[in-house]
Amino acid sequence: MVIMRSSIVFIILLVFVSVVVQSKADSVHCRNPASRCYGKYIECPYECPSTSYGNQKAKVCHVNCDSPVCKSYCKHRKPNCNGPGSACYDPRFIGGDGVVFYFHGKRNEHFSLVSDSSLQINDRFIGHRPAGRTRDFTWIQALGILFNSHSFSLVATKTTTWNSEVDHLKFSYNGEDLVVPEGALSSWYSPEKDVKVERVANKNSVIITLKDSAEIMVNVVPVTKEDDRIHNYKVPSDDCFAHLEVQFRFFALSPDVDGLLGRTYRPDFENPAKPGVAMPVVGGEDNYRTTSLLSADCSTCLFSPESGSNQETTSVTEYLTLDCTRGASAGYGMVCKK
């Protein structure tokens, strides 16, 4: 009898705690007028009641404001290298269409990742070419962003050996170095509040938010000895090639968006990567090469901040929620195809 009463008390207490947790849950507000859920406050699930946590491994509350169902869910705050919009490894991309492709580029050169009338995102490659190879091994070492007539850059600094207790991120805004205080959840805002940098962990992991335009999750990692052994990179002793793992989410790209990754978000894009190939390599270095990290002078670049406010936009975040495993009609009004 005593055991039964104890069990009943425990259940009542558990229900009470659950109700209290849910009552204190954050709400997510969709602020983009072009989103499907604009103006709605969406309550976070009790499994992740907050939109931010000091624990870098904890999931946080998130909502896809372009989903037909305005519902929150839990997600990690670091890049998912197996998700759409990611660029990781040496480097492997997953486009907005969900197709995997590789782009080798060349070391110490810059390429346009995304180019639209109001947004330009470039990357810089580092790498080396061991004796006997015909091309460079490359990794993404920096991102350069042109947005709302401003510039922002993020660089993984060079280091001989990797130390996770050292921050390997360097930031600049409009050509001036900026400091984002170390520590999970510390943040920096641009004067106009249109650029936000938030640390996800004490060091080496951040989320960059471009107001009503994009979210960029970034993590700095080295080329490990195991990577070197598996891929035979022959990494030199004076550089562990600290590089970026990146995942993008876009909110207001135009149908004409270009760039190595950006073009995969076009509604009519057909990926040239060959299906069934273990490493489908996409070329086009000459089309996407820029003269610097913060230039928009490639042959396919579209960036023009003066005309950005007049561009026709299309919602692309719903691409990230497509499920093509249940047939051609699984997408939200879109056709799934290989």
ROKOL-341389 format. One line per field, with one value per residue (C-alpha): residue in one letter; residue number from 0; x, y, z. Coordinates in steps of 0.001 Angstrom, whole numbers. Example, Ala and Ser with C-alpha at 12.3 -4.5 7.8 and 13.67 -1.06 7.14 Angstrom:
2
code = c(a:s)
pos = c(0:1)
px = c(12300:13670)
py = c(-4500:-1060)
pz = c(7800:7140)
***
This chain:
338
code = c(m:v:i:m:r:s:s:i:v:f:i:i:l:l:v:f:v:s:v:v:v:q:s:k:a:d:s:v:h:c:r:n:p:a:s:r:c:y:g:k:y:i:e:c:p:y:e:c:p:s:t:s:y:g:n:q:k:a:k:v:c:h:v:n:c:d:s:p:v:c:k:s:y:c:k:h:r:k:p:n:c:n:g:p:g:s:a:c:y:d:p:r:f:i:g:g:d:g:v:v:f:y:f:h:g:k:r:n:e:h:f:s:l:v:s:d:s:s:l:q:i:n:d:r:f:i:g:h:r:p:a:g:r:t:r:d:f:t:w:i:q:a:l:g:i:l:f:n:s:h:s:f:s:l:v:a:t:k:t:t:t:w:n:s:e:v:d:h:l:k:f:s:y:n:g:e:d:l:v:v:p:e:g:a:l:s:s:w:y:s:p:e:k:d:v:k:v:e:r:v:a:n:k:n:s:v:i:i:t:l:k:d:s:a:e:i:m:v:n:v:v:p:v:t:k:e:d:d:r:i:h:n:y:k:v:p:s:d:d:c:f:a:h:l:e:v:q:f:r:f:f:a:l:s:p:d:v:d:g:l:l:g:r:t:y:r:p:d:f:e:n:p:a:k:p:g:v:a:m:p:v:v:g:g:e:d:n:y:r:t:t:s:l:l:s:a:d:c:s:t:c:l:f:s:p:e:s:g:s:n:q:e:t:t:s:v:t:e:y:l:t:l:d:c:t:r:g:a:s:a:g:y:g:m:v:c:k:k)
pos = c(0:1:2:3:4:5:6:7:8:9:10:11:12:13:14:15:16:17:18:19:20:21:22:23:24:25:26:27:28:29:30:31:32:33:34:35:36:37:38:39:40:41:42:43:44:45:46:47:48:49:50:51:52:53:54:55:56:57:58:59:60:61:62:63:64:65:66:67:68:69:70:71:72:73:74:75:76:77:78:79:80:81:82:83:84:85:86:87:88:89:90:91:92:93:94:95:96:97:98:99:100:101:102:103:104:105:106:107:108:109:110:111:112:113:114:115:116:117:118:119:120:121:122:123:124:125:126:127:128:129:130:131:132:133:134:135:136:137:138:139:140:141:142:143:144:145:146:147:148:149:150:151:152:153:154:155:156:157:158:159:160:161:162:163:164:165:166:167:168:169:170:171:172:173:174:175:176:177:178:179:180:181:182:183:184:185:186:187:188:189:190:191:192:193:194:195:196:197:198:199:200:201:202:203:204:205:206:207:208:209:210:211:212:213:214:215:216:217:218:219:220:221:222:223:224:225:226:227:228:229:230:231:232:233:234:235:236:237:238:239:240:241:242:243:244:245:246:247:248:249:250:251:252:253:254:255:256:257:258:259:260:261:262:263:264:265:266:267:268:269:270:271:272:273:274:275:276:277:278:279:280:281:282:283:284:285:286:287:288:289:290:291:292:293:294:295:296:297:298:299:300:301:302:303:304:305:306:307:308:309:310:311:312:313:314:315:316:317:318:319:320:321:322:323:324:325:326:327:328:329:330:331:332:333:334:335:336:337)
px = c(0:2834:4542:1365:978:4615:4131:1013:2816:5738:3426:1600:4935:6176:3038:3359:7008:6120:3354:5664:8409:5942:4450:7912:8792:9948:7927:9418:8231:8448:9378:9919:6802:7484:7319:4271:4137:4675:3425:2763:4189:4984:5577:8679:8356:9035:12013:13819:11882:14536:15913:19388:21427:24805:25380:26768:25624:21998:19312:17469:14008:13678:10903:10975:8946:8439:6971:3265:2947:3957:5446:8602:11140:14497:17819:21532:23241:26305:26579:25088:27576:25016:22257:21285:23242:26391:30026:32497:35591:37757:35246:31997:28841:25191:23049:19618:18330:19897:22446:26047:28880:32568:34368:38141:39030:42597:44498:44846:42051:38534:35218:31616:29433:26253:25618:22321:21421:21531:23836:27303:29095:32604:35048:38822:40541:43697:45504:48557:49629:51782:54417:52960:49407:47785:45560:45458:43798:41674:39586:37439:39437:37401:34024:33493:30020:28679:25275:23311:26294:28452:31167:31843:34519:35257:38623:40020:43509:46533:48005:50722:48961:45340:44351:40613:41231:42399:39940:40872:38273:39014:36262:36089:33284:33660:37382:37902:38776:36066:36090:33302:33840:34613:31953:28820:25920:28078:27000:27987:25593:26357:25332:22223:21393:21279:24265:24541:27389:26633:29021:27522:30471:33171:35445:35487:31719:29401:26121:26015:22558:21899:18554:15699:18270:20382:21665:25181:26386:30178:32551:36373:38120:41613:42630:43164:45811:43032:41799:45365:45795:42514:42823:46612:46680:50337:49691:52952:54233:53892:50159:47095:44934:42327:39227:35505:32528:29562:25818:23604:19902:18486:15261:14950:16934:15795:14963:18120:20541:23956:27193:28642:26140:23542:22522:21325:18487:17053:13578:14655:18164:19385:22506:25347:26712:26495:24269:25850:29384:31222:32716:30739:33065:31626:33983:33550:36425:36583:32877:33032:36553:36710:39784:39441:37403:35182:34824:31801:33637:33245:31690:28457:28238:24944:25567:24254:23111:21506:18992:18633:15522:13686:14537:11934:12412:11362:11157:13851:13951:11256:13823:15455:12332:11685:11276:11717:11651:7877:7477:7363:4594:6337:7523:5346:4084:7429:8482:11204:13583:17057)
py = c(0:2344:1509:2303:5655:6502:5665:7839:10756:10334:10374:13477:15197:14232:15646:18833:19308:18674:21284:23796:23205:23623:26755:28339:27313:30024:31047:31537:34494:34392:37930:37604:38941:36513:33430:31190:31599:35373:37021:33783:32946:29226:27542:25409:21681:20598:18468:21725:24611:27238:28823:28944:26840:27242:23532:23332:19713:20426:20808:24110:25131:25984:26569:26528:29645:28590:25185:24675:23495:26215:23895:24005:21212:20492:20836:21055:24392:23159:22379:19115:17999:15537:18114:20413:23645:22175:22517:20326:18155:18575:20069:18165:20154:19230:21563:22965:20103:17556:16319:15689:17070:17927:21056:21070:24573:25670:26606:30311:31238:32589:31401:32558:30261:32326:35347:37211:40844:41617:38884:37645:34853:33839:31318:31005:27658:26483:23250:21669:19365:16378:15225:13153:14583:16508:18719:20339:18945:21877:22971:26055:28398:31625:33130:36631:38177:41279:42246:45516:47579:46088:43441:40695:38016:34967:33181:30000:31017:28930:26697:24067:21789:21762:22903:22992:25303:28028:30023:29756:32209:35723:38192:41509:43941:46604:45955:46399:43554:42783:40767:38386:37579:33942:31958:30127:32473:35612:37733:40636:42809:45197:48846:48397:45059:43347:41061:38940:36648:34272:31783:28315:27052:28846:28694:27708:27488:30349:31124:34130:35575:37988:39603:38160:36677:33774:31779:30331:27731:27473:25110:25109:21751:20488:17803:14983:12273:9779:11903:12086:8324:7479:9975:10058:13860:13858:16870:18737:18956:22760:23058:21044:22990:24327:24822:25505:23192:25243:24874:27544:28296:30908:32856:35224:34155:35183:32564:33666:33118:31882:30746:27298:26458:29155:27876:24614:26636:27709:26268:25007:23806:20471:19292:18245:15850:12332:10037:6793:8179:7860:11368:13455:16366:19602:21955:25558:27242:30019:30825:31296:32623:36065:38251:38470:37221:40310:40807:40140:40178:36594:36017:34700:37122:39004:41050:44611:46055:49056:46840:44248:45836:45446:41809:39093:36571:33003:31041:28371:27161:24628:22800:21782:19940:17869:14155:12350:8896:8623:9189:12086:13912:13990:17609:20592:21298:20267:17310:15034:13857:12412)
pz = c(0:922:-2398:-4356:-2591:-3291:-6982:-7173:-5513:-7926:-10962:-9719:-9106:-12574:-14212:-12172:-13186:-16829:-16705:-15039:-17644:-20501:-18949:-18886:-22428:-24816:-27829:-31284:-33326:-37129:-38153:-41899:-43711:-46574:-44336:-44047:-40272:-40165:-36995:-35137:-31729:-31653:-28299:-27867:-27037:-23466:-24637:-25537:-23979:-24675:-27851:-26269:-23865:-22214:-22772:-26313:-26700:-25785:-28432:-28677:-29796:-33470:-35984:-39770:-40520:-44130:-43320:-44107:-40499:-38042:-35443:-33340:-32976:-31304:-33118:-32431:-32990:-34838:-38554:-39747:-42391:-43748:-44131:-47032:-47296:-45719:-46748:-44846:-45224:-48340:-49262:-49681:-50359:-50028:-52090:-51393:-53542:-51174:-53738:-52609:-54717:-54347:-55517:-55218:-56376:-55642:-52513:-51657:-54059:-53497:-54896:-54867:-52775:-52987:-55164:-55220:-55760:-52011:-50694:-51604:-49724:-50768:-49376:-49348:-49725:-48037:-48839:-50333:-53133:-52151:-54608:-57415:-57240:-60090:-57912:-54484:-51419:-50239:-47249:-46565:-44350:-44471:-45352:-46709:-46691:-48457:-47063:-46854:-48050:-45298:-45233:-42716:-42643:-40547:-40686:-39161:-38079:-38974:-36281:-36242:-33768:-32713:-29230:-28542:-25577:-27954:-30051:-33729:-35054:-36276:-37223:-39046:-39870:-42562:-42630:-38881:-36540:-34019:-30822:-29876:-26170:-25503:-23715:-24790:-25656:-25826:-28791:-31013:-33034:-35864:-35219:-37412:-35702:-39112:-38376:-35248:-34191:-31334:-29790:-29478:-27428:-25474:-28502:-32191:-32842:-33804:-35518:-37840:-38481:-41338:-40580:-42669:-45055:-43750:-40804:-40959:-38453:-38301:-36531:-36688:-36859:-37792:-40234:-37768:-37917:-38630:-41575:-42815:-42571:-44318:-47177:-47473:-47352:-46243:-44027:-43284:-39725:-39511:-40273:-39202:-41705:-39286:-41438:-41333:-41220:-42391:-42806:-44356:-44059:-46430:-46128:-49093:-52157:-55612:-58298:-60151:-57274:-58384:-56852:-56380:-53622:-54241:-57663:-56085:-54518:-57868:-58483:-61919:-61013:-62364:-60563:-62928:-60297:-61679:-59574:-58390:-58409:-55087:-55323:-57861:-58593:-59981:-61799:-62915:-61077:-63675:-63278:-59498:-58865:-57203:-56789:-52997:-50067:-50174:-53924:-56122:-59444:-60680:-64091:-62528:-59591:-59202:-56056:-56336:-52989:-54700:-56482:-53721:-52220:-55524:-56190:-56588:-53797:-53311:-50095:-50097:-46505:-47256:-49386:-46123:-44965:-48070:-47589:-50885:-49321:-49608:-53317:-55758:-53907:-50539:-50951:-50188:-53668:-55150:-57229:-55866:-58572:-58884)
***
